[in-house]
Amino acid sequence: MLDIKFIRENKDLVKKTIHEKKIDLDLDRLLLLDQKRRELIKIIEELRSSQNKLTEKDIERGKEIKAEIKKLAPGLKKVEEEYNDLILLTPNIHSEDTPVGGGEEDNVEVARWGDPPSFDFKAQDHVTLGKKLNIIDFERGVKTSGFRGYYLKNEAAFLAFALLWYSIQKMTERGFSFMFPPTILREFALIGSGHFPFGKEEIYQIANPGKLMDGSNMKEKFFLGGTSEPSLLAYFSDTILEEKDLPIKVSAFSQCYRSEVGSYGKDTKGLYRLREFMKVEQVVLCKNSIEDSNFWLEEMRQISEEILRDLELPYRVIQICTGDMGAGKHKMYDIETWMPSRDSYGETHSDSNLTDWQSRRLNIKYKNKKGEKEYVHALNNTVIASPRILIAILENYQQKDGSVKVPEALQKYLHFKEISN
């Protein structure tokens, strides 16, 4: 969220951002609530100050003040509840070089690497390859798990783990500490990361969260994480760091869950859009400086590009426009990898600088060299997501006889160099 003082002083800029990011937010209503909230807080504080100055002889006046405070309290609570709901919707100010646009058609390609393969045979998609090579089973996946269900088996299962382990080692070499974070999350973690209230329909809520020690049902809501980003950020919530310890660089492996309700009718076949998958994520917390956080945005992007070059997969980098980037993003790239069956590139990585938009929600600060407390800047990016990346590997590395070569970078982690019948 944005600092309310910043919003007051930059009303036109915030309104412009709301429009360009297509956020449903009445800023004038938020500012009116802010004014009412401050007025009520001031009145109540003045009443309490007067109450503290009363002597034992002023019993009746003390009762009157107490009654006045009690009368004002529900109104303040109501105003604060609506105010808190609206300020969570305030979008981050996007970078000056972010393309202004309404959707993905206005995103801009900024880099490209590698040439898509040219086959001298009729290429097959990963669904066909997976079935013929007996490494992916969608039919039994749907039978067991429902729509978008799948089984990875045999060489595909080994290949998925090789990708994940290779990625974890890559991040360790680049100085990132590694975690296995929780995937069952409390609501504050998703509010803090900005997944709530935005995108709440994409998150699974646990229907039976369990029982307390006394046998009663737990009333708190719990959710399944769609990425490890919320849990990694929540690890540092309500923390005051030291500037000398920044940047903090962490990566994590987690199983991820997304309902994909917003993608109805899209990518209904294959491994592209799934309800559960595995991912290695990278998160950086750095100083409250646009220069510093944009440096790390580019560094994280380079790590992901390096991974795709290691795997020798053609890709392109897209800078995301205002209408497609989400409320919290200051600047954002997607990396898309070539997928022959789509005859185009498909998103495999998402790299974002959210400045202090998340750290304000989660209360993550650091002491600068002057001893002043500032909110950190937070960034995140995909290291690898499986099994989506298997689409690119299976389809780009297929051979005329129907077999699939294993990328050289992964061969040392496996007991085979190609997948064949």
C-alpha positions as CSV (number, residue, x, y, z in Angstrom):
1,M,0.0,0.0,0.0
2,L,1.0,3.6,-0.3
3,D,1.8,6.0,2.5
4,I,-1.4,8.0,3.2
5,K,0.7,11.2,3.5
6,F,2.1,10.6,0.0
7,I,-1.5,10.0,-1.3
8,R,-2.7,13.3,0.2
9,E,0.3,15.2,-1.3
10,N,0.1,13.5,-4.7
11,K,-3.6,13.1,-5.3
12,D,-3.4,13.7,-9.1
13,L,-0.5,11.2,-9.6
14,V,-2.3,8.5,-7.6
15,K,-5.5,9.1,-9.5
16,K,-3.6,8.8,-12.8
17,T,-2.0,5.5,-11.6
18,I,-5.4,4.1,-10.5
19,H,-6.7,4.8,-14.0
20,E,-3.6,3.5,-15.8
21,K,-3.6,0.3,-13.7
22,K,-7.4,-0.2,-14.1
23,I,-7.9,-0.4,-10.3
24,D,-11.5,-0.1,-9.0
25,L,-10.9,2.5,-6.3
26,D,-12.6,5.8,-5.4
27,L,-9.7,7.9,-4.2
28,D,-11.9,10.8,-3.2
29,R,-13.8,8.4,-0.8
30,L,-10.5,7.2,0.7
31,L,-9.3,10.8,1.3
32,L,-12.7,11.7,2.9
33,L,-12.4,8.7,5.2
34,D,-8.9,9.7,6.0
35,Q,-10.0,13.1,7.0
36,K,-12.9,11.8,9.1
37,R,-10.6,9.3,10.7
38,R,-8.1,11.9,11.7
39,E,-10.8,14.2,13.1
40,L,-12.4,11.5,15.2
41,I,-9.0,10.3,16.5
42,K,-8.1,13.9,17.5
43,I,-11.4,14.4,19.3
44,I,-11.1,11.2,21.2
45,E,-7.4,11.9,22.1
46,E,-8.4,15.4,23.4
47,L,-11.2,13.8,25.5
48,R,-8.8,11.3,27.0
49,S,-6.3,14.1,27.7
50,S,-9.0,16.0,29.5
51,Q,-10.0,12.9,31.3
52,N,-6.5,12.3,32.6
53,K,-6.3,15.9,34.0
54,L,-9.5,15.5,36.1
55,T,-9.3,15.3,39.8
56,E,-11.2,13.0,42.1
57,K,-13.8,15.8,42.6
58,D,-14.7,15.8,38.9
59,I,-16.5,12.4,39.0
60,E,-19.5,13.6,37.0
61,R,-17.4,15.2,34.3
62,G,-15.4,12.0,34.1
63,K,-18.5,10.0,33.5
64,E,-19.6,12.4,30.8
65,I,-16.2,12.2,28.9
66,K,-16.3,8.4,29.2
67,A,-19.8,8.3,27.7
68,E,-18.7,10.7,24.9
69,I,-15.7,8.5,24.0
70,K,-17.9,5.4,24.1
71,K,-20.4,7.1,21.7
72,L,-17.6,8.1,19.2
73,A,-15.8,4.7,19.2
74,P,-18.3,2.8,17.0
75,G,-18.2,5.6,14.4
76,L,-14.4,5.6,14.4
77,K,-14.3,1.8,14.1
78,K,-16.6,1.9,11.1
79,V,-14.6,4.6,9.4
80,E,-11.3,2.8,10.0
81,E,-12.7,-0.5,8.6
82,E,-13.7,1.1,5.3
83,Y,-10.5,3.2,5.3
84,N,-8.3,0.1,5.8
85,D,-10.2,-1.8,3.0
86,L,-9.7,1.1,0.5
87,I,-6.0,1.9,1.3
88,L,-5.1,-1.8,0.6
89,L,-6.4,-1.1,-2.9
90,T,-4.1,1.8,-3.6
91,P,-1.7,0.9,-6.4
92,N,2.0,1.5,-6.4
93,I,3.3,4.2,-8.6
94,H,4.8,2.6,-11.7
95,S,8.2,3.5,-13.2
96,E,8.5,6.2,-15.8
97,D,9.6,3.7,-18.4
98,T,6.7,1.3,-17.8
99,P,4.5,1.2,-21.0
100,V,1.0,2.6,-20.5
101,G,-1.6,0.2,-21.8
102,G,-4.7,-1.7,-21.2
103,G,-3.6,-5.3,-21.4
104,E,-1.0,-7.9,-22.6
105,E,-1.3,-6.6,-26.2
106,D,0.4,-3.4,-25.0
107,N,3.4,-5.2,-23.4
108,V,6.7,-4.4,-25.0
109,E,9.5,-6.8,-26.0
110,V,12.9,-5.6,-24.7
111,A,15.2,-8.5,-25.4
112,R,15.4,-11.9,-27.2
113,W,17.8,-14.8,-27.1
114,G,18.2,-17.9,-29.3
115,D,16.4,-19.0,-32.5
116,P,13.4,-21.3,-32.4
117,P,14.2,-24.7,-33.7
118,S,13.5,-25.6,-37.3
119,F,12.4,-29.3,-37.6
120,D,12.8,-31.4,-40.8
121,F,9.9,-33.6,-39.5
122,K,6.4,-33.0,-38.2
123,A,6.9,-31.8,-34.6
124,Q,4.7,-33.1,-31.9
125,D,3.3,-31.2,-28.9
126,H,4.2,-32.2,-25.3
127,V,0.8,-33.8,-24.7
128,T,1.5,-36.3,-27.6
129,L,5.1,-36.8,-26.6
130,G,4.2,-37.3,-23.0
131,K,1.7,-40.0,-23.9
132,K,3.9,-41.8,-26.4
133,L,6.9,-41.8,-24.2
134,N,4.8,-42.9,-21.2
135,I,6.0,-40.0,-19.0
136,I,2.8,-37.9,-18.5
137,D,-0.7,-39.1,-17.9
138,F,-3.4,-36.5,-18.2
139,E,-6.4,-38.9,-18.3
140,R,-5.7,-40.5,-15.0
141,G,-4.6,-37.2,-13.6
142,V,-8.1,-35.8,-14.4
143,K,-9.7,-38.9,-13.0
144,T,-7.8,-38.5,-9.7
145,S,-7.6,-34.7,-9.4
146,G,-10.2,-33.3,-11.7
147,F,-9.8,-30.6,-14.3
148,R,-6.2,-29.8,-15.0
149,G,-5.0,-32.9,-13.1
150,Y,-1.9,-34.7,-14.3
151,Y,0.7,-37.3,-13.4
152,L,4.4,-36.9,-14.2
153,K,6.1,-40.3,-14.2
154,N,9.2,-42.1,-15.2
155,E,11.7,-39.8,-16.9
156,A,9.5,-36.7,-16.7
157,A,9.4,-37.0,-12.9
158,F,13.2,-37.4,-12.8
159,L,13.6,-34.5,-15.2
160,A,11.3,-32.2,-13.1
161,F,13.4,-32.9,-10.0
162,A,16.6,-32.4,-11.9
163,L,15.4,-28.9,-13.0
164,L,14.5,-28.0,-9.4
165,W,17.8,-29.2,-7.9
166,Y,19.8,-27.5,-10.7
167,S,17.9,-24.2,-10.0
168,I,18.4,-24.5,-6.2
169,Q,22.1,-25.0,-6.7
170,K,22.2,-22.0,-9.1
171,M,20.6,-19.7,-6.5
172,T,23.0,-21.0,-3.8
173,E,26.0,-20.2,-6.1
174,R,24.5,-16.6,-6.5
175,G,24.4,-16.0,-2.8
176,F,20.8,-16.7,-2.0
177,S,20.0,-18.6,1.2
178,F,17.5,-21.4,0.8
179,M,14.3,-22.3,2.5
180,F,11.4,-24.7,2.6
181,P,8.6,-22.3,3.5
182,P,5.0,-23.1,4.7
183,T,2.4,-23.5,2.0
184,I,-0.5,-23.3,4.4
185,L,-0.9,-19.6,5.1
186,R,-2.6,-17.2,7.5
187,E,-4.5,-14.4,5.9
188,F,-2.1,-11.6,7.0
189,A,0.7,-13.2,4.7
190,L,-1.5,-12.9,1.6
191,I,-2.7,-9.4,2.5
192,G,0.9,-8.5,3.1
193,S,2.1,-9.8,-0.3
194,G,-0.8,-8.1,-2.1
195,H,-2.5,-11.4,-3.1
196,F,-5.4,-10.2,-1.0
197,P,-7.7,-8.4,-1.8
198,F,-6.4,-8.6,-5.4
199,G,-6.7,-12.1,-6.9
200,K,-8.4,-13.6,-3.9
201,E,-10.5,-15.8,-6.2
202,E,-7.3,-17.5,-7.4
203,I,-6.4,-18.7,-3.8
204,Y,-7.7,-21.9,-2.3
205,Q,-9.2,-21.6,1.2
206,I,-8.9,-24.7,3.4
207,A,-12.4,-25.8,4.3
208,N,-11.5,-27.9,7.3
209,P,-8.6,-26.0,9.1
210,G,-8.5,-28.4,12.0
211,K,-9.3,-28.4,15.8
212,L,-7.8,-26.7,18.8
213,M,-6.4,-28.4,21.9
214,D,-9.8,-28.3,23.5
215,G,-11.4,-30.1,20.6
216,S,-13.2,-27.0,19.2
217,N,-13.0,-26.1,15.5
218,M,-10.4,-23.5,14.5
219,K,-12.2,-20.3,13.5
220,E,-9.1,-18.7,11.8
221,K,-9.0,-18.9,8.0
222,F,-6.1,-20.7,6.3
223,F,-5.2,-20.7,2.6
224,L,-2.9,-22.6,0.2
225,G,-0.1,-20.5,-1.2
226,G,0.0,-20.0,-5.0
227,T,3.7,-19.1,-4.7
228,S,6.3,-19.0,-1.9
229,E,6.5,-15.2,-2.2
230,P,3.9,-14.5,0.6
231,S,5.6,-16.9,3.1
232,L,9.1,-15.6,2.3
233,L,8.0,-12.0,2.9
234,A,6.0,-12.9,6.0
235,Y,9.1,-14.5,7.5
236,F,10.4,-10.9,7.9
237,S,7.2,-9.3,9.0
238,D,7.3,-6.9,12.0
239,T,11.1,-7.0,11.7
240,I,13.6,-4.1,11.9
241,L,16.8,-5.1,10.0
242,E,20.1,-3.3,9.8
243,E,21.3,-1.6,6.6
244,K,24.6,-3.5,6.8
245,D,22.7,-6.8,6.4
246,L,21.0,-5.7,3.2
247,P,20.3,-6.9,0.6
248,I,18.7,-10.1,2.0
249,K,18.5,-12.7,-0.7
250,V,16.4,-15.8,-0.2
251,S,15.1,-18.5,-2.5
252,A,12.6,-21.3,-1.8
253,F,11.1,-24.4,-3.1
254,S,7.4,-25.0,-2.6
255,Q,4.4,-26.8,-4.0
256,C,2.0,-24.1,-5.4
257,Y,-1.8,-24.1,-5.7
258,R,-3.9,-21.8,-7.8
259,S,-7.6,-22.2,-8.6
260,E,-7.1,-20.6,-12.1
261,V,-10.8,-19.4,-12.1
262,G,-9.8,-16.3,-14.0
263,S,-8.4,-18.4,-16.8
264,Y,-11.6,-20.3,-17.7
265,G,-11.3,-21.6,-21.3
266,K,-7.6,-20.8,-21.6
267,D,-4.9,-23.5,-22.1
268,T,-7.2,-26.3,-21.1
269,K,-4.9,-29.0,-22.4
270,G,-1.4,-29.9,-21.3
271,L,1.0,-28.6,-18.7
272,Y,0.7,-24.8,-19.3
273,R,-2.0,-23.8,-16.8
274,L,-2.3,-26.0,-13.7
275,R,-3.9,-26.0,-10.3
276,E,-0.8,-27.4,-8.6
277,F,2.8,-27.2,-9.5
278,M,6.3,-26.9,-8.1
279,K,8.4,-23.7,-8.1
280,V,11.6,-22.3,-7.0
281,E,11.2,-18.6,-6.2
282,Q,13.7,-15.8,-5.5
283,V,13.0,-12.8,-3.2
284,V,15.3,-9.8,-2.4
285,L,14.9,-7.2,0.3
286,C,17.1,-4.1,-0.2
287,K,17.5,-0.5,0.8
288,N,14.7,2.0,0.2
289,S,16.2,3.3,-3.0
290,I,14.7,3.1,-6.6
291,E,18.2,2.8,-7.9
292,D,19.0,-0.1,-5.6
293,S,15.8,-2.0,-6.1
294,N,15.9,-1.6,-9.9
295,F,19.5,-2.9,-9.9
296,W,18.2,-6.0,-8.2
297,L,15.3,-6.3,-10.6
298,E,17.8,-6.5,-13.4
299,E,20.1,-8.9,-11.5
300,M,17.2,-11.3,-10.8
301,R,16.2,-11.1,-14.4
302,Q,19.7,-12.0,-15.5
303,I,19.7,-15.1,-13.2
304,S,16.5,-16.4,-14.9
305,E,17.9,-15.6,-18.4
306,E,21.1,-17.4,-17.4
307,I,19.1,-20.5,-16.5
308,L,17.3,-20.5,-19.9
309,R,20.6,-20.0,-21.7
310,D,22.1,-22.9,-19.7
311,L,19.1,-25.0,-20.9
312,E,19.6,-23.6,-24.4
313,L,15.9,-22.6,-24.7
314,P,15.0,-19.6,-26.9
315,Y,13.3,-16.9,-25.0
316,R,12.3,-13.2,-25.0
317,V,11.9,-10.6,-22.3
318,I,8.7,-8.6,-22.1
319,Q,8.3,-5.3,-20.1
320,I,4.7,-5.4,-18.7
321,C,2.4,-2.4,-19.2
322,T,0.4,-0.6,-16.6
323,G,-2.9,-2.4,-17.3
324,D,-1.3,-5.9,-17.0
325,M,1.2,-5.5,-14.2
326,G,-0.9,-5.6,-11.1
327,A,-1.5,-3.0,-8.4
328,G,1.7,-3.5,-6.4
329,K,4.2,-3.5,-9.2
330,H,6.6,-0.5,-9.8
331,K,8.3,-2.2,-12.7
332,M,7.8,-5.7,-14.1
333,Y,9.2,-8.1,-16.7
334,D,7.9,-11.4,-17.9
335,I,10.3,-13.9,-19.5
336,E,8.6,-16.1,-22.2
337,T,10.2,-19.3,-23.5
338,W,9.6,-20.6,-27.0
339,M,7.1,-23.4,-27.1
340,P,6.7,-25.0,-30.6
341,S,3.2,-26.3,-30.1
342,R,2.0,-22.7,-29.4
343,D,4.1,-21.4,-32.3
344,S,5.0,-18.6,-29.9
345,Y,6.5,-17.9,-26.6
346,G,4.9,-18.8,-23.3
347,E,5.5,-17.1,-19.9
348,T,7.8,-19.0,-17.7
349,H,9.2,-16.3,-15.4
350,S,7.8,-13.1,-13.8
351,D,10.2,-10.5,-12.3
352,S,8.9,-7.6,-10.2
353,N,10.0,-4.6,-8.2
354,L,7.3,-3.7,-5.7
355,T,9.4,-1.0,-3.9
356,D,8.0,-0.5,-0.3
357,W,4.4,-1.4,-1.3
358,Q,4.6,-4.9,0.4
359,S,6.9,-3.9,3.3
360,R,4.4,-1.3,4.5
361,R,1.7,-3.9,4.6
362,L,4.0,-6.4,6.5
363,N,5.9,-3.8,8.6
364,I,9.4,-4.7,7.3
365,K,11.9,-2.0,8.1
366,Y,15.6,-1.4,8.5
367,K,17.8,1.1,10.3
368,N,19.8,3.2,7.9
369,K,23.3,4.6,8.7
370,K,21.7,7.6,10.4
371,G,19.7,5.4,12.7
372,E,16.5,6.2,10.9
373,K,13.9,3.5,10.2
374,E,12.8,3.0,6.6
375,Y,10.7,0.4,4.8
376,V,12.7,-2.0,2.7
377,H,12.1,-2.5,-1.0
378,A,10.9,-6.0,-1.9
379,L,11.4,-7.8,-5.2
380,N,10.5,-11.3,-6.4
381,N,11.1,-13.4,-9.5
382,T,10.6,-17.0,-10.7
383,V,13.7,-19.2,-10.7
384,I,12.0,-22.2,-12.3
385,A,8.4,-23.4,-12.4
386,S,7.7,-27.1,-13.1
387,P,6.1,-28.7,-15.0
388,R,5.4,-25.7,-17.3
389,I,9.1,-25.5,-18.3
390,L,8.9,-29.2,-19.4
391,I,6.7,-28.0,-22.3
392,A,9.6,-26.1,-23.7
393,I,12.2,-28.8,-23.0
394,L,10.1,-31.7,-24.5
395,E,9.0,-29.8,-27.5
396,N,12.3,-28.0,-28.4
397,Y,14.5,-31.1,-27.7
398,Q,12.3,-33.6,-29.6
399,Q,13.9,-35.7,-32.3
400,K,12.7,-37.3,-35.5
401,D,12.3,-40.8,-34.0
402,G,10.0,-39.4,-31.3
403,S,12.7,-39.4,-28.5
404,V,13.6,-36.3,-26.5
405,K,17.2,-35.2,-25.7
406,V,18.0,-34.0,-22.2
407,P,19.6,-30.6,-22.0
408,E,23.3,-30.9,-21.3
409,A,23.1,-28.7,-18.2
410,L,20.8,-31.3,-16.6
411,Q,22.4,-34.6,-17.7
412,K,24.8,-34.8,-14.6
413,Y,21.7,-35.0,-12.4
414,L,20.1,-37.9,-14.3
415,H,20.8,-41.5,-15.2
416,F,19.7,-40.9,-18.9
417,K,20.6,-38.5,-21.6
418,E,17.5,-38.9,-23.7
419,I,13.9,-40.1,-23.2
420,S,12.8,-42.8,-25.6
421,N,10.5,-45.8,-25.7
